[in-house]
Amino acid sequence: MEYHLEQLCLNVTIKCPLHTFGCPFEGLRSDVNKHIMEQLSSHVNNCLKFHHLQEDQEERLTQQQQSELEELKNRVTQLSNEVLCLERQLKATEEAHMRLETPLREQEIMLRKQAGRFCDGTYTWRIEKFGDCYQDAFSGTSTKKYSPPFYTSLYPGYKLCMRINMNGVDDGVGTHMALFIHLMRGDHDDFLQWPFAKKFRLSILDRSEDEGEHRDISKTLVAEPKLQACQRPVAPHNYYGFGYPKFAPIELICQPQYPKNDTLLVKFEMIG
């Protein structure tokens, strides 16, 4: 029965099968069949119009998409040019920075050398990036570190440098830091007394906020003339140094008041 009503019954009201193409006719199935035959030409025209309308819409959509794509391409090109421009500007800035930085570095090196020359018996060595230096010493990558050279007095003065072994030497490895002095070949050696036989103090400075609480780690040493390390240097610096294989426990020096801001300060003072 349902099939009969939907597909065969002539007394059921239905729409024209071509209503999707714009035909408004609606009536009994028998009338719709008659309508289709009578309006065949009109239906064909409606179908063609509908087809052309769809083609026009698709063409406009295609043109719009092409226009949007072209606009996107232009924007990408513009952004690429801007990126290239910024890269050129960055490169120019980096080159200018390098040109400026190079003489500054040279000047800094020169000033450090001058600081060592004019320290007049008191010199403070700044060991920056202490944590990295200690890890290098602990791993064996770089077990010792030398300070820049300095003089014990303006003129005539002995030329020296300090050496620190952050993970220790000999039976102090892993427990104590070692601190030594090395004599270096200097400008005034012809006017100095040899062997070296001076008294000096080595210190690792406490930089606590409260200066009244400072507890510098200090030791005093008198050079022994009979040591090979105290003889007049022939090489740029004597191979052997003199000082303290067990200057202080590593655990003590690693407390925060000493390597403050990841920088350890080691001080040399002539005292006799």
DALINGI-V144862 format. One record per residue. N is the residue number from 1. PHI is phi as a letter, one per 20 degrees, with the letter a starting at -180 (NA if undefined). OMEGA is omega in whole degrees, 0 to 359 (* if undefined). NEAR is the number of other ideal C-beta (glycine too) atoms within 8 Angstrom. Layout:
N & PHI & OMEGA & NEAR
N & PHI & OMEGA & NEAR
This chain:
1 & NA & 180 & 4
2 & f & 178 & 5
3 & f & 179 & 7
4 & f & 182 & 8
5 & f & 184 & 9
6 & f & 189 & 6
7 & d & 191 & 6
8 & c & 188 & 6
9 & g & 182 & 8
10 & e & 183 & 7
11 & d & 178 & 6
12 & e & 178 & 9
13 & e & 180 & 6
14 & c & 176 & 8
15 & e & 174 & 7
16 & f & 180 & 11
17 & g & 181 & 6
18 & e & 180 & 11
19 & f & 178 & 11
20 & f & 178 & 4
21 & d & 174 & 10
22 & o & 180 & 9
23 & f & 185 & 11
24 & e & 189 & 6
25 & f & 177 & 10
26 & b & 181 & 9
27 & a & 178 & 8
28 & f & 182 & 10
29 & g & 180 & 11
30 & f & 179 & 8
31 & f & 179 & 8
32 & f & 178 & 15
33 & f & 178 & 8
34 & f & 179 & 8
35 & f & 181 & 11
36 & f & 181 & 12
37 & f & 183 & 7
38 & f & 185 & 6
39 & d & 183 & 10
40 & g & 181 & 8
41 & f & 180 & 6
42 & f & 179 & 8
43 & f & 178 & 12
44 & f & 179 & 8
45 & f & 178 & 8
46 & f & 179 & 12
47 & f & 179 & 10
48 & f & 178 & 8
49 & f & 180 & 10
50 & f & 179 & 10
51 & f & 179 & 8
52 & f & 179 & 8
53 & f & 178 & 8
54 & f & 178 & 8
55 & f & 179 & 8
56 & f & 180 & 8
57 & f & 178 & 8
58 & f & 179 & 8
59 & f & 178 & 8
60 & f & 178 & 8
61 & f & 178 & 8
62 & f & 178 & 8
63 & f & 179 & 8
64 & f & 180 & 8
65 & f & 178 & 8
66 & f & 178 & 8
67 & f & 179 & 8
68 & f & 179 & 8
69 & f & 179 & 8
70 & f & 178 & 8
71 & f & 178 & 8
72 & f & 178 & 8
73 & f & 179 & 8
74 & f & 180 & 8
75 & f & 178 & 8
76 & f & 178 & 8
77 & f & 179 & 8
78 & f & 180 & 8
79 & f & 178 & 8
80 & f & 178 & 8
81 & f & 179 & 8
82 & f & 178 & 8
83 & f & 178 & 8
84 & f & 179 & 8
85 & f & 179 & 8
86 & f & 178 & 8
87 & f & 178 & 8
88 & f & 179 & 8
89 & f & 179 & 8
90 & f & 179 & 8
91 & f & 179 & 8
92 & f & 179 & 8
93 & f & 179 & 8
94 & f & 179 & 8
95 & f & 178 & 8
96 & f & 178 & 8
97 & f & 179 & 8
98 & f & 179 & 8
99 & f & 179 & 8
100 & f & 185 & 8
101 & f & 183 & 8
102 & g & 178 & 8
103 & f & 178 & 8
104 & f & 177 & 8
105 & f & 179 & 8
106 & f & 179 & 8
107 & f & 179 & 8
108 & f & 178 & 8
109 & f & 180 & 8
110 & f & 180 & 8
111 & f & 178 & 8
112 & f & 177 & 9
113 & f & 179 & 10
114 & f & 178 & 8
115 & f & 177 & 11
116 & f & 181 & 12
117 & f & 186 & 8
118 & d & 182 & 8
119 & f & 174 & 10
120 & l & 172 & 7
121 & n & 178 & 9
122 & c & 183 & 9
123 & c & 178 & 11
124 & d & 182 & 9
125 & e & 178 & 11
126 & e & 177 & 7
127 & e & 182 & 12
128 & e & 184 & 6
129 & l & 183 & 8
130 & g & 182 & 11
131 & g & 179 & 8
132 & f & 180 & 7
133 & f & 180 & 12
134 & f & 178 & 11
135 & f & 177 & 9
136 & f & 179 & 9
137 & f & 182 & 15
138 & f & 182 & 8
139 & e & 182 & 6
140 & n & 180 & 5
141 & f & 179 & 7
142 & b & 190 & 7
143 & e & 181 & 8
144 & c & 183 & 8
145 & b & 181 & 11
146 & d & 176 & 7
147 & e & 168 & 12
148 & f & 180 & 9
149 & f & 177 & 10
150 & b & 181 & 14
151 & d & 181 & 16
152 & f & 177 & 9
153 & a & 182 & 10
154 & f & 179 & 6
155 & a & 342 & 5
156 & e & 182 & 6
157 & c & 175 & 12
158 & f & 177 & 12
159 & e & 185 & 14
160 & c & 164 & 13
161 & b & 176 & 13
162 & e & 175 & 14
163 & c & 177 & 14
164 & c & 172 & 13
165 & d & 190 & 14
166 & f & 178 & 12
167 & d & 175 & 11
168 & n & 177 & 15
169 & c & 175 & 7
170 & l & 183 & 6
171 & e & 176 & 4
172 & e & 181 & 12
173 & f & 177 & 8
174 & n & 182 & 6
175 & c & 185 & 8
176 & c & 170 & 11
177 & e & 179 & 14
178 & d & 182 & 14
179 & c & 185 & 13
180 & c & 171 & 12
181 & d & 174 & 15
182 & d & 173 & 14
183 & f & 180 & 14
184 & c & 176 & 12
185 & f & 186 & 9
186 & c & 184 & 10
187 & f & 188 & 4
188 & d & 189 & 12
189 & g & 182 & 11
190 & f & 185 & 4
191 & d & 184 & 5
192 & d & 176 & 9
193 & e & 179 & 3
194 & c & 357 & 7
195 & f & 179 & 10
196 & f & 183 & 10
197 & b & 183 & 9
198 & d & 178 & 10
199 & d & 182 & 9
200 & b & 180 & 13
201 & c & 174 & 11
202 & d & 184 & 16
203 & b & 165 & 11
204 & d & 193 & 16
205 & e & 173 & 11
206 & e & 182 & 11
207 & d & 175 & 8
208 & f & 180 & 9
209 & f & 180 & 2
210 & e & 183 & 6
211 & f & 179 & 5
212 & f & 181 & 4
213 & e & 182 & 7
214 & f & 177 & 10
215 & c & 178 & 7
216 & f & 175 & 9
217 & e & 188 & 12
218 & c & 174 & 8
219 & b & 182 & 9
220 & d & 184 & 8
221 & b & 172 & 12
222 & d & 182 & 8
223 & f & 179 & 14
224 & d & 185 & 8
225 & g & 183 & 8
226 & f & 181 & 5
227 & f & 175 & 11
228 & f & 181 & 6
229 & f & 184 & 10
230 & e & 180 & 13
231 & e & 180 & 11
232 & f & 183 & 7
233 & f & 172 & 12
234 & d & 174 & 4
235 & e & 178 & 7
236 & g & 169 & 5
237 & b & 180 & 10
238 & f & 180 & 12
239 & f & 181 & 4
240 & e & 174 & 8
241 & d & 177 & 9
242 & c & 184 & 11
243 & r & 188 & 12
244 & c & 175 & 10
245 & f & 177 & 11
246 & c & 184 & 9
247 & f & 180 & 13
248 & a & 179 & 10
249 & f & 178 & 8
250 & g & 181 & 13
251 & g & 179 & 6
252 & f & 184 & 9
253 & f & 181 & 13
254 & e & 175 & 8
255 & f & 193 & 7
256 & g & 181 & 5
257 & f & 180 & 8
258 & e & 177 & 14
259 & e & 183 & 11
260 & f & 183 & 8
261 & l & 177 & 4
262 & m & 179 & 8
263 & c & 179 & 11
264 & d & 178 & 10
265 & d & 179 & 11
266 & d & 188 & 15
267 & d & 174 & 14
268 & d & 178 & 15
269 & c & 171 & 9
270 & f & 181 & 11
271 & c & 177 & 7
272 & r & * & 6
